[in-house]
Amino acid sequence: MSRSGVVATLVWAVLAIVAIVILARARYTTDLSAFLPRSPTATQKLLVDQLRDGLASRLIVVAIEGTDPATRARISTAMATRLRSDQQFVSVNNGETASANRDRMFLFSHRYLLSDTVTPERFTVEGLRGAIQDTIDLLASPAGLLTKDLLPHDPTGEMVEIVGQLAGGAAGAPRTVDGVWTSADGKRALLVAQTRALGSDTDGQQRAVEAVRNAFDQAAGQLRPTLLMSGPGVFAVTARANIIKEVTRLSILSTVVIVALLLGVYRSVTALVLGLVPVASGALAGVAAVALGAGVVHGVTLGFGITLIGEAVDYSIYLFIQSQQSGNHDRVGWQRAVWPTIRLGMLTSVCGFASLLPSGFSGLAQLGLYSIGGLVAGALVTRFVLPHWLPRNFSIRDVSPIGVAAARFLARIKGAPVALAVLALAAGVIVYMHRTTLWNRELSALSPVSLADQDLDAQLRVDIRAPDVRYMVVVSGADEQATLHVAEQVGKQLDTLIDQDVIGGFDSPAHYLPSLDLQRTRQASLPPPGELRERLEKAVTGLPVRAERLAPFLTDVETARTQPLLTRKDLDNTSLASGVDALLLHGQRGWTALLPLRASASNPSYIDDRRVRSAVEKVAPGGVTMLDIKGEADTLYSTYLLEAVHLSLAGFAAIVILLLITLRSAARVIRVVIPLALAVLTVAGGFALMGRQLTLLHVIGMLLIVAVGSNYALFFDRRANDAHPGSVPLTLASLLIANLATVASFGILAFSTVPVLTALGSTVAPGALLALIFSALLARHLPTPTQACAAGVS
Amino acid sequence: MGSNSNRRVWLCLVALCLAGASAGGDLGQLMQLLAQRQHGHVSFVEEHFLHVLDRPVESSGELFYDAPDRLEKRTLKPKPESLVLEHGVITARRGRHTYVLNLSDYPQIVPLIDSIRATLAGDRASLERIFKVTFDGDLDHWKLLLVPSDSTVARSVKQIQIEGARDAIQSVEIQQADGDRSLLTIGPEVGQ
């Protein structure tokens, strides 16, 4: 080995050790934050916080399927008992009535503080008469059986009022069979658990999921019904396990395929091992770059990184095959003739990936960083280290026959430009025709959760009648009391909207915990004992109830007049506490109250959000916003889709500029770019034709088609412009093999069960193949620079 | 001395069995008759005699029934209210509010509602799960006496007496354990 070889090897070794040290000390994460966008506005911040840590993110819906209803009910009850004693769960509900009685007692003893109808007017003679008459009317209905015993204590029906208030937000409970919640079709027993761990705490969610599974195993014993689980936390756990499994599986598969490919081509183990050096170096450098640049490495980045194997292996393929030219291991010649093209190809790829760095999705930004680090390292190792390591007698199988065959095949194809023009036109028309449906504009498109799991989740949500909270009014305030106060004002507006049938109902933290001011006002509405007794006697004249019977009412009102006001602490040990905690949040920027809206029964799938907005936002301008969760999330995603398009265009522009600077000829740049643009258009047309919707990841995939495909186009360009183009068959053969490696590694990604990886793989694999074919077909036909001046290029 | 009283016990048991068998026969026929009926739409008047009130309160409206487990009670007076029992879930609409209750959450009203539903459906098994059922009269004019066999139910309901002619129910009288009583009088079929 020469002196320079020793130096290069030493530098490589030191850098490799440094990278390994960085890798060993790096922090790795497999939570889903890679798929959650950074959020620019306050509303979006709230939205993302809700997605990450809100009440909904802490729910686990459990379904037990199979065997018979009685067995399912028994298992459900046993599971609930076990889980209730587990500190990991805030609440466990399966329809059993245990906790309902405690709640009822609490509501009843605080009814004069909680009921909306407690006003001074209600306790006048007329007010009392009206309220008592209503209550007596209720006794004549079946519900009267429940309220009958309350009459002496609560003749004005405050308890009924409160139950109505609290029922406003809920769509109703699931049906009960054998004492436990059961799906509408009666085939599944249902249980809902709320975890103490935040939705973003994947480890905590995993422990909770395991606890549910253990409880099920214990309860089910020898019987084998099926356990189904769903919910954001479950998804996070599944997605994490899935990503780890997939990355491992795909890496191994990808490596095996590439090794088989290279072994088949080289027929030399030495060549294979040496060929993998740039790949391994690139992978090391890529992860190290991410660890240094982003601080934490996402598991999915490693998944994306598999694609790098396919690209970095190209460099050594070019070196090994093309330096075989004229049979005399012409490495110096290779360095002079081929390296500039590889370098340019590498730089165009880097330009493409660099455009991902500012992405709002950290997963994409990491992909960019990883790929840049990997490609630069892979190319440098190929150029400066690998040639020194090749043994003196290094040789691989002569692959020129492959190249000769390919060249002969290409020469036989006539009319390629016309065919490609037709193809481009057809693809263009198809894309244009599908322009409205081509894009998937929903945030769920980026979800790492498989479609089957998303379907199961939707089904279970219907089963448990989880309110599909699409709209909510968000109230922000400086402190708890101010926020509750505004929430109460908003509630009045919403009551009016219920009367107008604009909405069907709403939930509010003020229903569970009215502001102290309001509680005080309600207390002040209650007349002193003597006066109340007098008014009551007048009020019941003519009614079928005597005042003496209502003596407990007088006592209760007197107690309520002086009872301590409710605070959040008083709600502990009732299920109202979780209601308040879900709807009243204390964050860094102050307090937030959430008032989820329910659509009216007459129009269950629609809320006129503009009417709601205009009604509630005037209550406290700036402090009240109407949030369309799904709409907002989709807008957010659209913003990022647009961002991805912009970034891709910027990346494309950077590639063109780089080519212009290096090639110094607009015509040559066009020769390079046309086949790539054509490949992108054809892939888009293919997706449209198959009815597949494009997501942000497809856009990024298209950028990668250009970044990767430029390598091939540049080689054909070099051949057309270099005085010493080298062996045509060898160049063709190396391109073909390099392309196969790339297509194989992206193609494997296309079969992943992680949707984002599938999207990327299924775009780049066909795109890279088409880029090579189009470049080859057009190489003979696109005008050379000298002709271009005369003929012009369209 | 033991043998004599033993014989009497045996005789009683045999007599009881025979009585049960004959009642079972007629009850079975009635239940079959009722089970054949798929729909019903009748008017009703209900009076509640409650100890907390000095006078009875009266309500009226219409009843709808679809076999086997949908029952709707649409009260028109004194306040419009709708109450639908379907698959064990009660949906009540009253004024601005809609309440959804699981029947099983309110064991005290289960017998009150299920007695009517099960009778309408000819669902003898359901009836006999909660009540001891005694049949009286003949198919043209029958009387069912339902006495809770379950102690939880017995805490709220003393007995229910249902009268009818062939497959039509004419009245339901519910006596509650606390002495309150309600009488549901069913009018003839409405419409068609």
Interface residues (C-beta under 8 A of the other chain):
Chain A: G95 T97 A100 D134 I136 D137 L138 L139 A140 S141 P142 A143 G144 L145 L146 K148 L151 P152 V163 G164 A167 G168 A170 A171 G172 A173 R175 T176 V177 G179 A184 I498 D499 G504 G505 P544 V545 R546 R549 A601
Chain B: E46 H48 L50 V52 L53 D54 R55 P56 V57 E58 S59 K73 T75 P78 K79 E81 L83 H87 G88 V89 T91 A92 R94 R96 H97 T98 Y99 V100 N102 L103 S104 D105 Y106 Q108 I109 L112 I113 D180
